[in-house]
């Protein structure tokens, strides 16, 4: 028997419009119908790999998300940094996002 999704990715963000890791995990669980204990390590590993690649200045091309590249970096105290990214979304993703916002 298939599990029923708890929420759709559109409702996964918090009230202020922020998508945080717990909501991301719940959305992935809903989309994949996998158990959270199976999803969590994979999502956390993927986020760690993405973070490392962006800190190293790599261009990250991940369809359907798009192409991410570092525009500038500003080091902060304590080893943290502010990284400004540029995201280029695929043409079909932009059209789909605009259609979804028109429906809302």
N, CA, C and O atoms as a printed pandas DataFrame, in Angstrom:
     atom_number atom_name residue_name chain_id  residue_number  x_coord  y_coord  z_coord
0              1         N          UNK        A               1    0.844   -1.180    0.000
1              2        CA          UNK        A               1    0.000    0.000    0.000
2              3         C          UNK        A               1    0.891    1.245    0.000
3              4         O          UNK        A               1    1.778    1.371    0.843
4              5         N          UNK        A               2    0.657    2.161   -0.939
5              6        CA          UNK        A               2    1.472    3.374   -1.062
6              7         C          UNK        A               2    1.091    4.375    0.011
7              8         O          UNK        A               2   -0.079    4.514    0.366
8              9         N          UNK        A               3    2.090    5.065    0.520
9             10        CA          UNK        A               3    1.856    6.106    1.522
10            11         C          UNK        A               3    1.305    7.343    0.849
11            12         O          UNK        A               3    1.670    7.653   -0.285
12            13         N          UNK        A               4    0.433    8.047    1.533
13            14        CA          UNK        A               4   -0.129    9.286    1.022
14            15         C          UNK        A               4    0.822   10.437    1.348
15            16         O          UNK        A               4    1.294   10.534    2.481
16            17         N          UNK        A               5    1.114   11.316    0.379
17            18        CA          UNK        A               5    1.981   12.460    0.661
18            19         C          UNK        A               5    1.355   13.366    1.713
19            20         O          UNK        A               5    0.149   13.612    1.698
20            21         N          UNK        A               6    2.187   13.861    2.627
21            22        CA          UNK        A               6    1.718   14.760    3.681
22            23         C          UNK        A               6    1.450   16.153    3.146
23            24         O          UNK        A               6    0.502   16.816    3.567
24            25         N          UNK        A               7    2.290   16.596    2.211
25            26        CA          UNK        A               7    2.137   17.939    1.671
26            27         C          UNK        A               7    2.804   17.997    0.313
27            28         O          UNK        A               7    3.662   17.171   -0.001
28            29         N          UNK        A               8    2.419   18.951   -0.476
29            30        CA          UNK        A               8    3.042   19.125   -1.774
30            31         C          UNK        A               8    4.238   20.050   -1.619
31            32         O          UNK        A               8    4.311   20.792   -0.640
32            33         N          UNK        A               9    5.180   20.026   -2.560
33            34        CA          UNK        A               9    6.328   20.933   -2.467
34            35         C          UNK        A               9    5.932   22.398   -2.421
35            36         O          UNK        A               9    6.657   23.212   -1.849
36            37         N          UNK        A              10    4.794   22.753   -3.013
37            38        CA          UNK        A              10    4.352   24.142   -2.988
38            39         C          UNK        A              10    3.997   24.593   -1.576
39            40         O          UNK        A              10    4.112   25.779   -1.267
40            41         N          UNK        A              11    3.567   23.672   -0.711
41            42        CA          UNK        A              11    3.196   24.035    0.647
42            43         C          UNK        A              11    4.310   23.721    1.639
43            44         O          UNK        A              11    4.118   23.851    2.848
44            45         N          UNK        A              12    5.468   23.312    1.141
45            46        CA          UNK        A              12    6.553   22.895    2.020
46            47         C          UNK        A              12    7.267   24.062    2.678
47            48         O          UNK        A              12    7.919   23.868    3.703
48            49         N          UNK        A              13    7.171   25.257    2.135
49            50        CA          UNK        A              13    7.879   26.383    2.729
50            51         C          UNK        A              13    7.143   26.916    3.950
51            52         O          UNK        A              13    5.947   26.685    4.129
52            53         N          UNK        A              14    7.881   27.628    4.777
53            54        CA          UNK        A              14    7.304   28.181    5.998
54            55         C          UNK        A              14    6.430   29.384    5.661
55            56         O          UNK        A              14    6.342   29.799    4.506
56            57         N          UNK        A              15    5.786   29.937    6.689
57            58        CA          UNK        A              15    4.874   31.066    6.476
58            59         C          UNK        A              15    5.560   32.274    5.855
59            60         O          UNK        A              15    4.933   33.022    5.105
60            61         N          UNK        A              16    6.845   32.474    6.161
61            62        CA          UNK        A              16    7.548   33.634    5.604
62            63         C          UNK        A              16    8.123   33.350    4.214
63            64         O          UNK        A              16    8.852   34.178    3.668
64            65         N          UNK        A              17    7.799   32.181    3.634
65            66        CA          UNK        A              17    8.240   31.860    2.283
66            67         C          UNK        A              17    9.598   31.194    2.228
67            68         O          UNK        A              17   10.130   30.989    1.137
68            69         N          UNK        A              18   10.177   30.849    3.368
69            70        CA          UNK        A              18   11.491   30.226    3.414
70            71         C          UNK        A              18   11.352   28.706    3.381
71            72         O          UNK        A              18   10.532   28.134    4.099
72            73         N          UNK        A              19   12.149   28.067    2.556
73            74        CA          UNK        A              19   12.200   26.606    2.539
74            75         C          UNK        A              19   13.390   26.191    3.381
75            76         O          UNK        A              19   14.537   26.439    3.008
76            77         N          UNK        A              20   13.122   25.561    4.516
77            78        CA          UNK        A              20   14.179   25.108    5.415
78            79         C          UNK        A              20   14.368   23.608    5.257
79            80         O          UNK        A              20   13.553   22.927    4.634
80            81         N          UNK        A              21   15.459   23.104    5.834
81            82        CA          UNK        A              21   15.792   21.699    5.647
82            83         C          UNK        A              21   14.675   20.740    6.071
83            84         O          UNK        A              21   14.406   19.792    5.334
84            85         N          UNK        A              22   14.012   20.931    7.217
85            86        CA          UNK        A              22   12.932   19.992    7.563
86            87         C          UNK        A              22   11.801   19.975    6.526
87            88         O          UNK        A              22   11.259   18.916    6.210
88            89         N          UNK        A              23   11.455   21.145    6.006
89            90        CA          UNK        A              23   10.412   21.214    4.992
90            91         C          UNK        A              23   10.891   20.581    3.680
91            92         O          UNK        A              23   10.115   19.928    2.983
92            93         N          UNK        A              24   12.164   20.778    3.349
93            94        CA          UNK        A              24   12.729   20.148    2.162
94            95         C          UNK        A              24   12.673   18.629    2.294
95            96         O          UNK        A              24   12.280   17.931    1.359
96            97         N          UNK        A              25   13.064   18.125    3.451
97            98        CA          UNK        A              25   13.017   16.673    3.672
98            99         C          UNK        A              25   11.594   16.148    3.535
99           100         O          UNK        A              25   11.368   15.120    2.896
100          101         N          UNK        A              26   10.634   16.849    4.133
101          102        CA          UNK        A              26    9.234   16.423    4.035
102          103         C          UNK        A              26    8.750   16.432    2.579
103          104         O          UNK        A              26    8.018   15.534    2.164
104          105         N          UNK        A              27    9.152   17.434    1.814
105          106        CA          UNK        A              27    8.741   17.517    0.411
106          107         C          UNK        A              27    9.352   16.377   -0.404
107          108         O          UNK        A              27    8.689   15.812   -1.274
108          109         N          UNK        A              28   10.610   16.038   -0.125
109          110        CA          UNK        A              28   11.253   14.927   -0.838
110          111         C          UNK        A              28   10.569   13.611   -0.468
111          112         O          UNK        A              28   10.336   12.764   -1.331
112          113         N          UNK        A              29   10.252   13.442    0.805
113          114        CA          UNK        A              29    9.526   12.245    1.238
114          115         C          UNK        A              29    8.187   12.149    0.500
115          116         O          UNK        A              29    7.809   11.074    0.035
116          117         N          UNK        A              30    7.476   13.268    0.395
117          118        CA          UNK        A              30    6.176   13.279   -0.279
118          119         C          UNK        A              30    6.305   12.958   -1.764
119          120         O          UNK        A              30    5.482   12.230   -2.318
120          121         N          UNK        A              31    7.334   13.498   -2.405
121          122        CA          UNK        A              31    7.519   13.264   -3.838
122          123         C          UNK        A              31    7.963   11.852   -4.156
123          124         O          UNK        A              31    7.583   11.297   -5.186
124          125         N          UNK        A              32    8.763   11.266   -3.283
125          126        CA          UNK        A              32    9.359    9.966   -3.590
126          127         C          UNK        A              32    8.641    8.798   -2.946
127          128         O          UNK        A              32    8.844    7.651   -3.342
128          129         N          UNK        A              33    7.802    9.075   -1.954
129          130        CA          UNK        A              33    7.148    8.028   -1.172
130          131         C          UNK        A              33    8.154    7.109   -0.487
131          132         O          UNK        A              33    7.857    5.946   -0.213
132          133         N          UNK        A              34    9.339    7.637   -0.215
133          134        CA          UNK        A              34   10.335    6.908    0.573
134          135         C          UNK        A              34   10.185    7.320    2.027
135          136         O          UNK        A              34    9.516    8.305    2.341
136          137         N          UNK        A              35   10.808    6.566    2.899
137          138        CA          UNK        A              35   10.755    6.901    4.319
138          139         C          UNK        A              35   11.767    7.998    4.624
139          140         O          UNK        A              35   12.819    8.081    3.989
140          141         N          UNK        A              36   11.438    8.838    5.603
141          142        CA          UNK        A              36   12.295    9.956    5.969
142          143         C          UNK        A              36   13.690    9.482    6.364
143          144         O          UNK        A              36   14.682   10.146    6.063
144          145         N          UNK        A              37   13.767    8.333    7.038
145          146        CA          UNK        A              37   15.076    7.822    7.460
146          147         C          UNK        A              37   15.950    7.441    6.259
147          148         O          UNK        A              37   17.175    7.411    6.373
148          149         N          UNK        A              38   15.326    7.151    5.106
149          150        CA          UNK        A              38   16.080    6.847    3.886
150          151         C          UNK        A              38   16.441    8.121    3.122
151          152         O          UNK        A              38   17.498    8.198    2.496
152          153         N          UNK        A              39   15.559    9.116    3.177
153          154        CA          UNK        A              39   15.739   10.361    2.427
154          155         C          UNK        A              39   16.763   11.279    3.087
155          156         O          UNK        A              39   17.589   11.887    2.406
156          157         N          UNK        A              40   16.707   11.378    4.409
157          158        CA          UNK        A              40   17.515   12.367    5.138
158          159         C          UNK        A              40   19.015   12.262    4.862
159          160         O          UNK        A              40   19.628   13.289    4.572
160          161         N          UNK        A              41   19.645   11.083    4.934
161          162        CA          UNK        A              41   21.092   11.046    4.679
162          163         C          UNK        A              41   21.458   11.431    3.247
163          164         O          UNK        A              41   22.493   12.057    3.018
164          165         N          UNK        A              42   20.619   11.062    2.290
165          166        CA          UNK        A              42   20.907   11.394    0.893
166          167         C          UNK        A              42   20.792   12.893    0.648
167          168         O          UNK        A              42   21.643   13.477   -0.024
168          169         N          UNK        A              43   19.752   13.520    1.185
169          170        CA          UNK        A              43   19.565   14.960    1.005
170          171         C          UNK        A              43   20.680   15.723    1.717
171          172         O          UNK        A              43   21.233   16.672    1.161
172          173         N          UNK        A              44   21.013   15.317    2.935
173          174        CA          UNK        A              44   22.088   15.995    3.667
174          175         C          UNK        A              44   23.426   15.852    2.953
175          176         O          UNK        A              44   24.210   16.801    2.922
176          177         N          UNK        A              45   23.700   14.692    2.385
177          178        CA          UNK        A              45   24.944   14.493    1.637
178          179         C          UNK        A              45   24.959   15.365    0.380
179          180         O          UNK        A              45   25.984   15.961    0.049
180          181         N          UNK        A              46   23.829   15.438   -0.316
181          182        CA          UNK        A              46   23.752   16.267   -1.515
182          183         C          UNK        A              46   23.964   17.743   -1.181
183          184         O          UNK        A              46   24.661   18.450   -1.908
184          185         N          UNK        A              47   23.366   18.209   -0.087
185          186        CA          UNK        A              47   23.555   19.604    0.330
186          187         C          UNK        A              47   25.006   19.880    0.707
187          188         O          UNK        A              47   25.534   20.952    0.412
188          189         N          UNK        A              48   25.647   18.924    1.352
189          190        CA          UNK        A              48   27.053   19.094    1.723
190          191         C          UNK        A              48   27.937   19.178    0.480
191          192         O          UNK        A              48   28.841   20.011    0.418
192          193         N          UNK        A              49   27.683   18.329   -0.500
193          194        CA          UNK        A              49   28.465   18.347   -1.742
194          195         C          UNK        A              49   28.251   19.668   -2.476
195          196         O          UNK        A              49   29.206   20.260   -2.981
196          197         N          UNK        A              50   27.004   20.132   -2.537
197          198        CA          UNK        A              50   26.718   21.417   -3.188
198          199         C          UNK        A              50   27.421   22.566   -2.477
199          200         O          UNK        A              50   28.007   23.438   -3.119
200          201         N          UNK        A              51   27.357   22.560   -1.153
201          202        CA          UNK        A              51   28.014   23.615   -0.385
202          203         C          UNK        A              51   29.508   23.646   -0.619
203          204         O          UNK        A              51   30.088   24.715   -0.806
204          205         N          UNK        A              52   30.138   22.480   -0.610
205          206        CA          UNK        A              52   31.583   22.407   -0.848
206          207         C          UNK        A              52   31.935   22.904   -2.245
207          208         O          UNK        A              52   32.887   23.667   -2.412
208          209         N          UNK        A              53   31.173   22.475   -3.246
209          210        CA          UNK        A              53   31.449   22.887   -4.628
210          211         C          UNK        A              53   31.318   24.400   -4.779
211          212         O          UNK        A              53   32.156   25.028   -5.425
212          213         N          UNK        A              54   30.283   24.989   -4.196
213          214        CA          UNK        A              54   30.091   26.434   -4.307
214          215         C          UNK        A              54   31.153   27.202   -3.535
215          216         O          UNK        A              54   31.607   28.249   -3.995
216          217         N          UNK        A              55   31.561   26.701   -2.363
217          218        CA          UNK        A              55   32.636   27.368   -1.614
218          219         C          UNK        A              55   33.954   27.347   -2.394
219          220         O          UNK        A              55   34.773   28.257   -2.262
220          221         N          UNK        A              56   34.151   26.316   -3.196
221          222        CA          UNK        A              56   35.363   26.219   -4.012
222          223         C          UNK        A              56   35.256   27.023   -5.302
223          224         O          UNK        A              56   36.218   27.102   -6.066
224          225         N          UNK        A              57   34.083   27.625   -5.550
225          226        CA          UNK        A              57   33.908   28.457   -6.737
226          227         C          UNK        A              57   33.510   27.694   -7.982
227          228         O          UNK        A              57   33.573   28.243   -9.082
228          229         N          UNK        A              58   33.102   26.444   -7.840
229          230        CA          UNK        A              58   32.707   25.639   -8.997
230          231         C          UNK        A              58   31.376   26.120   -9.553
231          232         O          UNK        A              58   30.535   26.637   -8.817
232          233         N          UNK        A              59   31.191   25.947  -10.851
233          234        CA          UNK        A              59   29.896   26.172  -11.474
234          235         C          UNK        A              59   29.111   24.882  -11.303
235          236         O          UNK        A              59   29.614   23.800  -11.605
236          237         N          UNK        A              60   27.881   24.994  -10.819
237          238        CA          UNK        A              60   27.048   23.828  -10.549
238          239         C          UNK        A              60   25.871   23.858  -11.511
239          240         O          UNK        A              60   25.059   24.783  -11.470
240          241         N          UNK        A              61   25.772   22.857  -12.375
241          242        CA          UNK        A              61   24.701   22.781  -13.355
242          243         C          UNK        A              61   23.809   21.602  -13.005
243          244         O          UNK        A              61   24.178   20.447  -13.220
244          245         N          UNK        A              62   22.617   21.904  -12.455
245          246        CA          UNK        A              62   21.715   20.870  -11.962
246          247         C          UNK        A              62   20.308   21.040  -12.522
247          248         O          UNK        A              62   19.457   21.659  -11.883
248          249         N          UNK        A              63   20.058   20.498  -13.703
249          250        CA          UNK        A              63   18.683   20.552  -14.192
250          251         C          UNK        A              63   17.785   19.734  -13.272
251          252         O          UNK        A              63   18.234   18.678  -12.826
252          253         N          UNK        A              64   16.602   20.115  -12.961
253          254        CA          UNK        A              64   15.853   21.252  -13.473
254          255         C          UNK        A              64   16.048   22.534  -12.666
255          256         O          UNK        A              64   15.441   23.554  -12.995
256          257         N          UNK        A              65   16.881   22.513  -11.614
257          258        CA          UNK        A              65   17.131   23.724  -10.827
258          259         C          UNK        A              65   17.732   24.808  -11.696
259          260         O          UNK        A              65   17.212   25.923  -11.738
260          261         N          UNK        A              66   18.808   24.508  -12.383
261          262        CA          UNK        A              66   19.470   25.468  -13.241
262          263         C          UNK        A              66   20.967   25.464  -13.017
263          264         O          UNK        A              66   21.519   24.536  -12.425
264          265         N          UNK        A              67   21.613   26.502  -13.492
265          266        CA          UNK        A              67   23.066   26.638  -13.419
266          267         C          UNK        A              67   23.424   27.705  -12.389
267          268         O          UNK        A              67   23.044   28.868  -12.530
268          269         N          UNK        A              68   24.155   27.301  -11.356
269          270        CA          UNK        A              68   24.584   28.190  -10.280
270          271         C          UNK        A              68   26.058   28.523  -10.449
271          272         O          UNK        A              68   26.876   27.648  -10.731
272          273         N          UNK        A              69   26.385   29.796  -10.275
273          274        CA          UNK        A              69   27.804   30.157  -10.250
274          275         C          UNK        A              69   28.024   31.250   -9.216
275          276         O          UNK        A              69   27.139   32.065   -8.950
276          277         N          UNK        A              70   29.205   31.252   -8.645
277          278        CA          UNK        A              70   29.568   32.241   -7.631
278          279         C          UNK        A              70   29.922   33.540   -8.342
279          280         O          UNK        A              70   30.749   33.555   -9.254
280          281         N          UNK        A              71   29.283   34.638   -7.913
281          282        CA          UNK        A              71   29.559   35.952   -8.473
282          283         C          UNK        A              71   30.626   36.651   -7.639
283          284         O          UNK        A              71   31.580   37.207   -8.183
284          285         N          UNK        A              72   30.462   36.622   -6.314
285          286        CA          UNK        A              72   31.475   37.202   -5.441
286          287         C          UNK        A              72   31.377   36.556   -4.065
287          288         O          UNK        A              72   30.355   35.978   -3.695
288          289         N          UNK        A              73   32.467   36.673   -3.323
289          290        CA          UNK        A              73   32.548   36.119   -1.977
290          291         C          UNK        A              73   33.136   37.167   -1.055
291          292         O          UNK        A              73   34.089   37.860   -1.412
292          293         N          UNK        A              74   32.556   37.282    0.149
293          294        CA          UNK        A              74   33.061   38.220    1.144
294          295         C          UNK        A              74   33.289   37.450    2.442
295          296         O          UNK        A              74   32.331   36.995    3.066
296          297         N          UNK        A              75   34.545   37.301    2.851
297          298        CA          UNK        A              75   34.814   36.596    4.111
298          299         C          UNK        A              75   34.309   37.387    5.316
299          300         O          UNK        A              75   34.371   38.617    5.341
300          301         N          UNK        A              76   33.809   36.660    6.310
301          302        CA          UNK        A              76   33.343   37.255    7.561
302          303         C          UNK        A              76   34.191   36.737    8.709
303          304         O          UNK        A              76   34.982   35.810    8.535
304          305         N          UNK        A              77   34.027   37.331    9.873
305          306        CA          UNK        A              77   34.743   36.868   11.057
306          307         C          UNK        A              77   34.322   35.442   11.400
307          308         O          UNK        A              77   33.185   35.044   11.148
308          309         N          UNK        A              78   35.234   34.691   11.968
309          310        CA          UNK        A              78   34.919   33.345   12.427
310          311         C          UNK        A              78   34.921   32.297   11.337
311          312         O          UNK        A              78   34.464   31.179   11.576
312          313         N          UNK        A              79   35.414   32.607   10.149
313          314        CA          UNK        A              79   35.490   31.627    9.083
314          315         C          UNK        A              79   34.261   31.554    8.189
315          316         O          UNK        A              79   34.275   30.825    7.197
316          317         N          UNK        A              80   33.206   32.283    8.507
317          318        CA          UNK        A              80   32.007   32.299    7.666
318          319         C          UNK        A              80   32.257   33.202    6.459
319          320         O          UNK        A              80   33.250   33.929    6.413
320          321         N          UNK        A              81   31.361   33.152    5.496
321          322        CA          UNK        A              81   31.484   33.993    4.311
322          323         C          UNK        A              81   30.104   34.275    3.750
323          324         O          UNK        A              81   29.168   33.494    3.925
324          325         N          UNK        A              82   29.998   35.411    3.070
325          326        CA          UNK        A              82   28.804   35.729    2.303
326          327         C          UNK        A              82   29.160   35.426    0.851
327          328         O          UNK        A              82   30.124   35.969    0.312
328          329         N          UNK        A              83   28.378   34.561    0.230
329          330        CA          UNK        A              83   28.628   34.167   -1.152
330          331         C          UNK        A              83   27.430   34.623   -1.971
331          332         O          UNK        A              83   26.294   34.252   -1.678
332          333         N          UNK        A              84   27.685   35.427   -2.997
333          334        CA          UNK        A              84   26.629   35.881   -3.891
334          335         C          UNK        A              84   26.632   34.954   -5.097
335          336         O          UNK        A              84   27.651   34.769   -5.763
336          337         N          UNK        A              85   25.456   34.372   -5.362
337          338        CA          UNK        A              85   25.325   33.404   -6.447
338          339         C          UNK        A              85   24.441   33.958   -7.551
339          340         O          UNK        A              85   23.596   34.821   -7.317
340          341         N          UNK        A              86   24.649   33.452   -8.747
341          342        CA          UNK        A              86   23.772   33.753   -9.862
342          343         C          UNK        A              86   23.167   32.422  -10.296
343          344         O          UNK        A              86   23.886   31.446  -10.514
344          345         N          UNK        A              87   21.854   32.388  -10.419
345          346        CA          UNK        A              87   21.145   31.185  -10.835
346          347         C          UNK        A              87   20.477   31.448  -12.164
347          348         O          UNK        A              87   19.657   32.356  -12.294
348          349         N          UNK        A              88   20.834   30.647  -13.147
349          350        CA          UNK        A              88   20.170   30.717  -14.449
350          351         C          UNK        A              88   19.275   29.498  -14.559
351          352         O          UNK        A              88   19.745   28.360  -14.560
352          353         N          UNK        A              89   17.974   29.755  -14.652
353          354        CA          UNK        A              89   17.022   28.652  -14.728
354          355         C          UNK        A              89   16.784   28.260  -16.176
355          356         O          UNK        A              89   16.895   29.093  -17.076
356          357         N          UNK        A              90   16.455   26.994  -16.403
357          358        CA          UNK        A              90   16.145   26.574  -17.771
358          359         C          UNK        A              90   14.875   27.263  -18.268
359          360         O          UNK        A              90   14.019   27.657  -17.476
360          361         N          UNK        A              91   14.766   27.398  -19.568
361          362        CA          UNK        A              91   13.619   28.079  -20.169
362          363         C          UNK        A              91   12.304   27.439  -19.748
363          364         O          UNK        A              91   11.371   28.149  -19.373
364          365         N          UNK        A              92   12.209   26.125  -19.799
365          366        CA          UNK        A              92   10.954   25.466  -19.451
366          367         C          UNK        A              92   10.619   25.615  -17.970
367          368         O          UNK        A              92    9.440   25.644  -17.618
368          369         N          UNK        A              93   11.615   25.710  -17.096
369          370        CA          UNK        A              93   11.364   25.889  -15.662
370          371         C          UNK        A              93   10.794   27.276  -15.389
371          372         O          UNK        A              93    9.931   27.427  -14.524
372          373         N          UNK        A              94   11.260   28.285  -16.108
373          374        CA          UNK        A              94   10.761   29.650  -15.938
374          375         C          UNK        A              94    9.306   29.737  -16.378
375          376         O          UNK        A              94    8.490   30.370  -15.708
376          377         N          UNK        A              95    8.981   29.110  -17.493
377          378        CA          UNK        A              95    7.605   29.120  -17.993
378          379         C          UNK        A              95    6.685   28.406  -17.008
379          380         O          UNK        A              95    5.579   28.875  -16.740
380          381         N          UNK        A              96    7.134   27.278  -16.470
381          382        CA          UNK        A              96    6.336   26.517  -15.512
382          383         C          UNK        A              96    6.130   27.305  -14.229
383          384         O          UNK        A              96    5.035   27.286  -13.667
384          385         N          UNK        A              97    7.158   27.996  -13.756
385          386        CA          UNK        A              97    7.041   28.792  -12.536
386          387         C          UNK        A              97    6.083   29.958  -12.738
387          388         O          UNK        A              97    5.290   30.262  -11.846
388          389         N          UNK        A              98    6.138   30.608  -13.875
389          390        CA          UNK        A              98    5.232   31.714  -14.148
390          391         C          UNK        A              98    3.796   31.228  -14.235
391          392         O          UNK        A              98    2.886   31.904  -13.754
392          393         N          UNK        A              99    3.576   30.069  -14.841
393          394        CA          UNK        A              99    2.231   29.514  -14.948
394          395         C          UNK        A              99    1.689   29.157  -13.574
395          396         O          UNK        A              99    0.509   29.369  -13.296
396          397         N          UNK        A             100    2.547   28.615  -12.711
397          398        CA          UNK        A             100    2.126   28.255  -11.359
398          399         C          UNK        A             100    1.766   29.502  -10.559
399          400         O          UNK        A             100    0.795   29.489   -9.803
400          401         N          UNK        A             101    2.537   30.582  -10.716
401          402        CA          UNK        A             101    2.233   31.808   -9.975
402          403         C          UNK        A             101    0.960   32.476  -10.503
403          404         O          UNK        A             101    0.252   33.136   -9.743
404          405         N          UNK        A             102    0.664   32.312  -11.792
405          406        CA          UNK        A             102   -0.569   32.859  -12.351
406          407         C          UNK        A             102   -1.790   32.117  -11.827
407          408         O          UNK        A             102   -2.857   32.708  -11.662
408          409         N          UNK        A             103   -1.634   30.813  -11.563
409          410        CA          UNK        A             103   -2.738   30.004  -11.048
410          411         C          UNK        A             103   -3.035   30.308   -9.591
411          412         O          UNK        A             103   -4.157   30.104   -9.127
412          413         N          UNK        A             104   -2.032   30.795   -8.867
413          414        CA          UNK        A             104   -2.206   31.034   -7.417
414          415         C          UNK        A             104   -3.002   32.269   -7.122
415          416         O          UNK        A             104   -3.227   32.594   -5.956
